[in-house]
Amino acid sequence: MKKIFILTGEPSGDKLASTVISKLKQNHSDIEFLCVGGSHLNALGIKSIYNLKEITHIGFTSVILNIFKIRNKINETVKKIIEFNPYILLSVDSPDFTLRVAEKVKKINPNIKTIHYVAPQVWVWREGRVKKFKKFLDHVLLLFKFETKYFDNEKIPNTFVGHPLLEQKIKSKIDLSNIISNDKKIISLFCGSRLSEVNLLLPILIDFINMMNKKYEDFTYVFHATNENKNLIKNKIIAEKLYNVEVVSDENIKSQILHKSVFAVSKSGTVSLEICNARVPSIIIYKMNFLNYLIVKLLVKIKYANIINIINDKEIIPELIQNECNAKEIYNSVLYFLQNPDLMKQQINDCEKTLNEIRSKTSSSEEATTVLTKFLVT
């Protein structure tokens, strides 16, 4: 029986990995799995060697403050992988953690095939990293076609698989009447999966809702949360005595609510692709502590935070970053769009054109499964 170890570093990576592994399990029942993962991989019956929360850190300062803890976690993870002795180590996103583990594992046991899913964003900063990757990575699965050139230049085997969040999934319909009133328009809110993101963005979004409620009574606001953060957000809403706000964490419910939404306010990240794919107009928000922001400004070489804007090299989706990420700016931006339907339609059309350029021929999970299967049979 072949073994695969799946290594993730945060909830979004756990979700991405699960789309591929669920497809792989359909065609291969003779694989033994173990992982560092969260609720999505756990739902597939795959045990995690520890809770994903233990390694979910954000920003440069928090990494510095937790440097010894992270180093110990890397060493612990390497030890567990070597003991499991997988045929394939599938690392997913979170390169500062997962690739450090993969590099150490490869040094100890070169026979373990290392496949990395979601290429590090070398087009954002530290392009020179690619040279190092070829020493310990056997294959890289790319979400975006434009990334190919960076890995071809260093002769690192790679495959463009497309983004799994763009896959159209057929889901069973759920009666949402007990969650959302039919006479209310929905605005979906995404404040992130990491605790530090939620702590920064949730208060701002609550202030935004309070501003909206002073002028409008026909909106319901729905926070799309992870299972881990759901109660935190709920308790804050209860404390604020907000009557027209819901919190959902079930993936099927979240998907249906998003498709029913008239607008979305989202933190910068892959969730923006889901919003675009649902043909919902949106704005992007993000904020970090001041020291992290200064470091990022010094290091990054791109003008935009959102992938749609990066691909187009112009602002298709408005970005409210750092100082502009406040309740008043969000309020003004949302109202501007809601009062100008033609602008919302234009954004949807521009996003759709971009998504068509980054979709794979079949599906991301199908393409990634094909690569994994080739390694398994050789």
Secondary structure by P-SEA (a helix, b strand, c coil): cbbbbbbbccaaaaaaaaaaaaaaaaccccbbbbccccaaaaaacccccccccccccccaaaaaaaaaaaaaaaaaaaaaaaaacccccccccccccaaaaaaaaaaacccbbbbbccccccccccccaaaaaaacccbbbbccccaaaaaaaacccccccccccccccccccccccccccccbbbbbbbccccaaaaaccaaaaaaaaaaaaaccccbbbbbbccccaaaaaaaaaaaaccccbbbbccaaaaaaaaaaccbbbbccccaaaaaaaacccbbbbbcccaaaaaaaaaccccccccaaaaaaccccccccccccccaaaaaaaaaaaaacaaaaaaaaaaaaaaaaaacccccaaaaaaaaaaaaaac
